[in-house]
Amino acid sequence: MTAFIAALALAAAVVAGFYAASSAKSTRDAAQSAKDSAEIAVDAFLSDAKVRIEAQARKVYTTTGVPRYQYAKQPAPSETNIIYSSDLREPSTAPEYRGKPPAGAWQYTANALQLEFVVHNSSDEIVGPVQLFATDVHRGEKTPVGVPTEVILPAKEQKVFVVVPLLPGTNLQETDPELVALRWVPVLRFRDTAGIHWERTGFEPIHQMDYDPFSPDAPPHM
């Protein structure tokens, strides 16, 4: 009788152990499943956030305005939204294009082309700082300095002028400035409210930059 009871007890222990092991496995499986679900949820959230951030960045773009010739010896203004791509002004000793001349008023040293660009922020967020270059699509060269703008508010725009030299032999009386301006394309760089830096050339797709172009240590003219 005692042996029979012992056998029953052993059988019960085996069954209990089996169910305990099965329960533990189920618990581990449930925990792993919950972990996998959480990771999937996090990845989906981050992916969705990235899509939404890029969607806002795509709403920042540049259009072109009316280009104009500027003639030698005409006054050359020094407003902060104008950039001179090379030494086109007198006096030429001033190191900062936004500075005032040491004596007298700025004048053009040669005939030049003034490009007009408008930076649009159609997103729902503030963008800034903002920087605009002009690229010669024939030579693949940017203007040496970008026009800086601190911020552009949502649904606002900023007009920027870029003065570039003309090709030798350009006949200002017979050549439409809009035809000359076709070789120049705007290059826009800006930082969004998430701290991400973006670049867009003309109406090409926007892309995320892998460095801070506004840092003093940023590579020049890249």
C-alpha positions in Angstrom: 0.0 0.0 0.0 2.8 2.4 0.9 4.5 1.6 -2.4 1.3 2.4 -4.3 0.9 5.7 -2.5 4.5 6.6 -3.2 4.0 5.7 -6.9 1.0 8.0 -7.0 2.9 10.8 -5.4 5.7 10.4 -7.9 3.3 10.4 -10.8 1.7 13.6 -9.4 5.0 15.2 -9.1 5.9 14.4 -12.7 2.6 15.8 -13.9 3.1 18.9 -11.8 6.6 19.3 -13.1 5.4 19.0 -16.7 2.7 21.6 -16.3 5.2 23.9 -14.4 7.7 23.6 -17.3 5.0 24.1 -19.8 3.7 27.2 -17.9 7.2 28.6 -17.6 7.8 28.1 -21.4 4.5 29.8 -22.1 5.5 32.7 -19.8 8.8 33.0 -21.6 7.1 32.9 -25.0 4.6 35.5 -23.9 7.4 37.7 -22.6 9.4 37.4 -25.9 6.3 38.1 -27.9 5.6 41.2 -25.8 9.2 42.3 -26.3 9.0 41.7 -30.1 5.7 43.6 -30.3 7.3 46.5 -28.3 10.3 46.6 -30.6 8.0 46.6 -33.7 5.9 49.4 -32.2 9.0 51.5 -31.5 10.4 50.9 -35.0 7.0 51.9 -36.4 6.9 55.0 -34.3 10.4 56.1 -35.3 9.7 55.3 -38.9 6.5 57.3 -38.8 8.2 60.2 -37.0 11.0 60.2 -39.7 8.4 60.3 -42.5 6.5 63.2 -40.8 9.7 65.1 -40.3 10.8 64.7 -43.9 7.3 65.6 -45.1 7.6 68.9 -43.3 11.1 69.5 -44.7 9.9 68.9 -48.2 7.6 71.9 -47.8 10.7 74.2 -47.7 11.8 75.2 -51.2 13.1 78.0 -53.3 11.6 79.7 -56.4 13.3 82.2 -58.7 12.3 85.8 -59.2 13.2 88.3 -61.9 17.0 88.6 -62.6 18.4 92.0 -63.5 21.6 93.3 -64.9 23.7 95.6 -62.6 26.1 97.9 -64.4 29.6 99.1 -63.5 29.7 102.2 -61.4 26.1 101.9 -60.3 25.5 101.9 -56.5 25.9 98.4 -55.0 23.8 98.0 -51.8 25.0 96.1 -48.7 21.8 94.8 -47.3 22.0 91.5 -45.4 19.9 89.6 -48.0 22.3 90.3 -50.8 25.5 88.3 -51.5 28.2 89.2 -53.9 29.8 86.0 -55.3 33.1 87.7 -56.1 34.8 91.0 -55.6 32.3 93.0 -57.7 32.3 96.1 -55.5 34.4 99.1 -54.7 36.0 99.7 -52.3 37.2 96.1 -52.5 39.2 96.2 -49.2 36.1 95.5 -47.0 36.3 91.9 -45.7 32.6 91.5 -44.9 30.0 91.9 -47.7 27.4 93.1 -45.2 29.8 95.8 -43.8 29.9 99.4 -44.8 32.7 100.7 -47.0 35.5 102.5 -45.3 34.8 105.6 -47.4 32.1 106.5 -49.8 29.3 104.3 -51.1 29.6 100.8 -52.7 29.8 100.8 -56.5 29.9 97.9 -58.9 33.4 97.3 -60.4 32.0 95.5 -63.5 28.7 94.5 -65.2 27.0 91.8 -63.2 23.8 89.7 -62.9 21.6 90.0 -59.9 19.6 86.8 -59.3 16.5 86.9 -57.2 15.4 83.8 -55.1 12.5 83.4 -52.7 12.8 80.8 -49.9 9.4 79.5 -49.0 8.5 77.8 -45.7 5.2 76.1 -46.3 5.7 73.7 -43.4 4.0 74.0 -40.0 7.3 74.6 -38.2 9.9 77.3 -37.9 13.1 76.6 -39.9 16.4 78.1 -39.3 19.1 79.0 -39.6 18.8 79.0 -43.4 21.5 79.4 -46.0 21.3 80.0 -49.7 23.9 79.5 -52.4 23.7 79.7 -56.2 25.3 77.0 -58.3 26.5 77.4 -61.9 25.1 74.2 -63.4 27.6 74.4 -66.3 30.7 74.6 -64.2 29.4 72.9 -61.0 30.6 75.7 -58.7 28.7 77.4 -55.8 29.0 81.0 -54.9 31.7 81.2 -52.3 29.4 82.4 -49.5 25.8 81.6 -48.7 23.3 84.3 -47.7 22.4 83.6 -44.0 18.9 84.0 -42.6 18.2 83.3 -39.0 14.7 81.8 -39.2 11.7 81.7 -41.5 8.3 81.4 -39.7 5.7 78.9 -40.9 3.8 80.0 -44.1 6.4 82.8 -44.6 9.1 83.5 -47.2 12.4 85.3 -47.4 13.6 87.1 -50.6 17.4 86.7 -51.3 19.5 88.3 -54.0 22.7 86.8 -55.3 25.0 88.9 -57.6 27.2 86.9 -59.9 29.7 87.9 -62.6 28.8 87.7 -66.2 30.6 85.6 -68.8 33.1 87.5 -70.9 31.5 89.0 -74.0 28.0 89.0 -72.7 26.0 91.6 -74.6 23.7 93.3 -72.1 21.7 95.0 -74.9 21.0 91.9 -76.9 20.9 89.1 -74.2 17.8 88.6 -72.0 19.0 88.4 -68.3 16.5 85.6 -67.8 18.4 83.5 -70.4 21.7 84.2 -68.6 20.1 83.3 -65.2 19.2 79.8 -66.4 22.7 78.5 -65.7 22.3 79.4 -62.0 20.3 77.2 -59.6 19.6 77.8 -55.9 21.1 75.5 -53.3 19.1 75.7 -50.0 20.4 74.5 -46.7 18.4 74.7 -43.4 17.8 73.2 -40.0 14.4 72.1 -38.9 12.9 72.1 -35.4 14.1 68.6 -34.8 17.7 69.7 -35.3 18.1 67.9 -38.6 20.0 69.6 -41.5 18.6 69.4 -45.0 19.8 70.5 -48.5 17.9 71.0 -51.7 19.2 72.0 -55.1 16.6 73.7 -57.2 13.5 71.5 -57.3 15.5 68.3 -56.8 14.5 65.9 -54.0 15.5 67.0 -50.5 18.2 65.1 -48.7 19.4 64.9 -45.1 22.9 66.3 -44.5 25.4 64.2 -42.5 27.1 67.3 -40.9 26.1 70.7 -39.6 26.7 73.2 -42.4 26.4 76.1 -39.9 29.2 74.9 -37.7 32.5 76.9 -37.8 34.1 73.5 -38.5 31.9 72.7 -41.4 33.8 71.9 -44.7 33.8 75.1 -46.9 31.6 75.2 -50.1 30.6 71.6 -50.1 
